[in-house]
Amino acid sequence: MSKRIVVTGRGCVTPVGHSPQAVWKSVTEGRSGIVPISRFDARNFPTTFAAEVRDFDSADWLKPDVIKHLTGAGIHLHYGVAAAVDAMKEAGLEAGNFKDPTRVGVYLGAGEGPQDFDVFMDMITRSRNESGEWDMDLFTEMALHRLSAAEEEYQEPNYLSALIARQFGTEGSCSNCLTACAASAQSIGEGTEIIRSGDADIMIVGGSHCMLNPYGLTGFSLLTALSRRNDNPAAASRPFDNERDGFVLGEGAAILVLEEYEHARQRGAMIFGEICGYGVSCDAYRITDIPPDGNGLARAMKMALENARLNPEDISYVNAHGTSTGANDRTETLALKTAFGERAYQLPMSSTKSMTGHLVSACGGLEAIFSMAAMKDQVAPPTTNYEFPDPDCDLDYIPNQARPMPVKYVMSNNSGFGGQNVSLIFGTV
């Protein structure tokens, strides 16, 4: 019989709160974390707003020696370690009190670190010779003098995994996948499979990402992927609504502690949900576009159902990827119809990105927390800003108000650039 994998710890730092309790309260009340950008001067960008993490102080979570070590590091590392501290504390493992640290691993879906925009602009400006021409020798000399080896390390996507392993003394496998917006959902699935295979008893999974910087905003602006509703940021993320005009960039971290069920039960750990099913697929289509038929995501959903040994009728609620882009929302709707057949028309689904924005690599971890909270409280969160129905999006998107309802199994979907699709199914224990 396949091993049962459960969640025994959760932590998050997000635009709508810094704990699982706070973020769940925010989304069930329909409160938005989307505001004008204050991190840098964005007034000349086509989009001037985002879902920012506010009122975050590393000192509330991290010891001074850890903060000193992260001086100059990307803020996503601070978010990630803080979320991991809370998750491990909730699991009763914050002291690294493992019977065997080699049976505890880390598998994250964390993003890359940011480049220091101001430093690079200054170096570029000053790297011109007396004739005003670009001088690579000047730039190289300045770069070697001003930059550091630590700053280079901070750019690596696997840095957070290694940092968390060192923080808690885990000696099992330590990995990171950066499959764009599917990354932290994939980390949950892969961490589950590592425990099922017998290679670990506990896995720290989830992700952290911050692309809220001039480079990130430029890239997504050039892709014309962002909403430009600058006059009303809180109404900008409107998944499945006919007036949607793009997604809203967010930031943050969400970390889970996964554990083999008997291992968790024997040590008396609190259990927040079970990972029942995992499906993953690749579109093999285009890097930034979704195939119009939604076949890849539909296959991931069918795989998750088969992996969980469940039927479409067993799923109570779907936490959709729901980015608020024209292509994603129509295609995800079609994929759900393909995977669920007629059941799709009776299946409530919603996109919490309407309030949190899109946390990129970290979104799947946060939406896993929402999925388990929906089961605990028997409430499905809403899709806010839903005003104008789209004829191509004709399912039940739980518009604008949370819905009390029986919730036994939840499916959570994520897709990412590169064509990666992940579907997870959570159940109660």
N, C-alpha and C positions, 0 to 999 in steps of 0.2 A: 504494500500500500504506500502511496506517495506521502512523503512527510508534509505535515501542515506547517505553514509559515505565518506567523502573526506579527503584528506591530505592537511593540511595548514602549516606545518612546517617540515623541514628536517635538520639534522645535522649529520656529520660523521667525524671520525678520522681513516684513513686507510693507507695502504702501498703505495697508489698512490695519496694521497692528503688528505687535512683536511677540505674540504668543498664540497658540492654537485657539484659546478661548476668545481672545480679542478679535482675531481675524474672522472667526465664525460668527461672532456677534455682529461685526460690521457687515458681512455679506448677507446675512439673513435679514438685517434691517435695511439693506439696499444702499448702504453708504459708500460713496466713491472716494478713492485715494488719488484721483487724477487732478493735477493742479498745474499752474504755470511753472515752467522750469526755473528753479532758483540755483541749481548747482553751477551753472555757468551762464554767460550772456547768450541767449538763444534768439534774441529778437529779430535777427535777420534770416533765420531759418524759415522754411515754409510751415513747419510745425513748431510751436513755441511752448508746448505743454507735454507732460508725461506723468506717469505714476511714480512719484518719488517716495523713498523711505524717509520719514521725518522723525525728529526727536530720538535719534539713535546715538548712543554714546557707548563706545566699546568697553569703557570702564565698568559699565553695569554688568558685563558678562565675563570679561577677560582679565586675567591677572596682569599686573604691571609688566612682568618680564615677557609675556606674550605680546602685549601691545608694543613694547619696545622692539621686539623682533619684527613686528609688522609695520614699523615706521616706514612710510613711503610706499607701502604695498597698496594694491587696489582695494577699494572698499568692499568688493565682493568677498575677499578673504576674511575681513572682519565679520561680515554678515554670516558667512558660512560657519566660522568657528563658534560664533555666538549661538546660532541655531543648533549646532551639534552639542554645545554645552547644555542647552535646555533639554534636548532630546535624551541625552545620556543621563541627565539628572532625573527626568521623568521615568526612565527605565531602571533607575536605581543602580546605575553603572558609572556614575561620574568620577568615582575614585579609581577607575580602572581595575575594579575588584573582580577580575576574571579568574576562573579556575585554571584556564589554559589560554593565554593570550594568542597562541598560534591558531586558535579556533575562532578568532574574532577578526573580521576583515572590514575593508572599506571599499565601496564601489559607488562613485559619485557620477553625476552628470553635470559637472561644473564648467562654466565658461572660462574664456581666456581673460587675462588681466589687461587693463588699459595702458596705452602709451601715455607718457606725460606730454600733453599737447603743448603746454606753455614752454617747456624746456626745448622741445623739438623746434617750435617756431622761433625761439630765440637763437638756437644753434644755426638754423637755416638762414636767418636774417644776418647773422654775424659771419657766416662762412662765405664771404665774398672778398675777393682781393681788391687791390687799389684801383683796378679798372672796373670794378663792379661786377665782375664775372664770378660765377660759381666756382669755388675752389674746394675740391674734394679733400685735399691735404689739410686745409684749415678745419673742415668739418670733422674729419677723422681725429685730428688732434684734440679738438674740443670734446668730441663724444667720449674718447678714452679718458679724458680728464673729468668730465661731469657725470657720466653714467657709472653705474656700479654693477658688480656681478649679482648682487641681491635683486636689483631691479630687473635684471634679465630673468632670474629665477621666477620672480613674481608673475611673469607673462605666461608661464607654462600652465596649461589647463589642469595638469595632474598635481599642481602644487598644493591645492587645498586638500586633496586626498592624503598626501604625505603629511601635511600639517596636522590634520585630524588624527592620523595614526600615531604621530608622535605625541600629540596632546593627551591621548588616552592609553598609550602603550599597547596598541593592537599590533599583532605580528603575523596575522593571516594575510591573504591576498589584498593588494591595494591597487585599485585601478580607477580610471576615469574614462567615460565616453563623452565625446562632444558631438552629439548628433543633433545639433541645433535645438529647436523647440521640443523635440522628443526626448532630450537627453536625460533629465531626472526621472521621467517615467520609465525610460529604458533601464536606468540604474536600479530602480525598484524591482523590475522584472528579472534582471540579471543577478541581482543580489539574492532574490528568491531562489533562483535556479542553483546558485552556489550552495545554499543551505540544503536544498533538496538533494543535491548530488552527494551530500555527506562531507563536503570539504570545509564547512564552517558550522558553528552553532549560532553565531550572531553576526549580522552585517549592518554596518552604518551606510545608509544610502540617501539619495536626494540630490540636491544641487544648489548652486549659487551663481548668480550672474549679475553683472552691471554693464550694460552698453549705453548707459545714460552719460555720454560724453560727446564732444564735438565730432569725433570719428564715427561713433555709432549712429548719431543723429544724421550725419551726412550720408552714410551708407543707405540707411532705410529711406531717407528722403529721395535719393537718386533712384531707388527702386519704386518710388511712388507708392510705398506700402503703408504710410502713416496717414491717419486722419489729419485734416487741416482745419478742424472746427475750432479755431483759436478763440472765437468769441464765447464759447461755452464748453470748456474742457470736460467738465463732469458729464456732459451728454455726448461726448465724442465716441466712446466705445459703445457700439450699439449692434451687437451680434444678431444676425438673422433679420434685422430691420431693413426695410427697403431703402432707407436713406443713409445707410452706412457708407463711409468713404475711406476706411482704412483702420488699422489697429492702433493702439496706444502703447508706446514703449514703457515698460516698467522695469523694476529691479528688485532684488531681494534674494532670500535663501529659504529653503525648507529642507529639513533633515529628518529622517525616520530611522528608528532602530528596529530591524527585523530579527526575528528569533524563531528557532524551531519550537513548536508548540509545547512539547513535553519538557524541554529545557526551561521555557518560560514558566510553565506551571509548577515545576519542581522548586523553583526559587521564589514562587509567590508573586511574580510580576503582574502588574495590571496590563490587560490586553485591550487594545482599542479597535482591533479589526483583524481580519484574516485576508491574506493575499490568496485568492482562490484561482485566478486565471491570468494568464499573460500571453499576449499575441504580439508578434512583431513582423513587419514586412517592409519591403522597399518598392517604391513606385517604378524605379528605373525609367523615369520619364524625362523630366527637366530638373535643373538644380533648384530653381525658385518657384516653379509652377506645379500645381497639382493636376493629375490627369482628370479630365472632365467627368469621367465615369466613376471616380472615387474607388476604383477597384482595389487599390493597395490598402486603404483604410478599412474597407469592407472585409478584406481577407484577414487583417489583424483582429478585427472584432470577432469574426467567425473562429479564428484560432483561439482567442481568449475564452470564448464560450466552450469550445471543445476541451481546452486545457482544464477548465473548471468543472467539466462534466455537467454543464447547465444547458437549458433550452432558452430560446429567446424570451419565452413567457416568464422565466424566473427573474429577469432583470427588472428592478423596480424603478430605477432612475439612471440617467446618463449625464455625467459631467462632460460636456462637449469641449472640444478644443476651441471652437467658437471665437475666432480671432477678430471678427467684425470687418473682414475683407470680403469683397464680392465673390471671389473664387472659392475661398475656404468654406464659407457658410453654405453656399449652394452645393458644393461637392460633398461636404460632410453630411448634409441632409440626404443626398442621394445615396451615399455610402451606408447610412443607417437603414434606409429602405431596402437596400440590397442585402444587408446582413440580417435584418429582422423581419423582412416581408411585411405582411399586414400588421404585425405587432407594432411596427414603428409608429403607426398613427395613434396608438394608445399609450405610447411610452413617453413619459415626461422627461425632458432634457433641458439643460440650461447652461449658459456660459457665465462663469464667475469673473471672467476677464472684463466683463462690462463694468466691474467695480475695481478690480485689482490692476487693470492693465495687463500687459503681456510680459511676464518675467523671463521670457526667452528660455534658456536652459533650465531655469528653476521652476517653470510653471507646473510641470507634472507633479513635482513633490508637493507643492502647495495644494494642488487640486486633489491629491490623494488625501490630504488632511481634511479637506472639505467633504470628500466622499465618505470618510469614516464618521465625521460629525453628523452627516445626514442620517446615517444608520442609527447613531446613538440617540439623536433627538427626534427621529421620525419626522424630519422636515427637509424639503428640497429647496435649495436656494434659488433666487430668481435670476432671470436675465433682465437687467435694468435697461432703461432707454428704449424699450421695445414699444414703438408707436405705430409704425406703418408696415403692415404685413407685406412680405415679398411673395409673389405667386410661386416662386421656385423654392421657397422655404415654408412649407405648409404643415409642419409638425407642431407638437405642443412644446413651446420653449419656456414655459412657466413665466409669463411676462410680468415683470415689475414688482411682484409680491411673492415672498416665500410661501411655500405651500405645505401645510401639515398633511402628511400622508404616510401610509405604511411603506417602509424602506427596508428591504431585507438584503438585496444584492445591488451593488452600484457598479456601473461600468464607467471608467474614465479614459478618455481618448486624447492623444496628442500626436501631432504631425510636425515635421521639421524640414527646413531647406535641405536638399539632397535627396528627398523622397522617403525619409524614414517615417514609419507609422508605428505607434505603440498603443495597445489597448490593455488595460488592467481591469480586473474584476475584484471588488472587495466584498467581503461578507462578514456577518456577525459571528461571534463565537459563543 
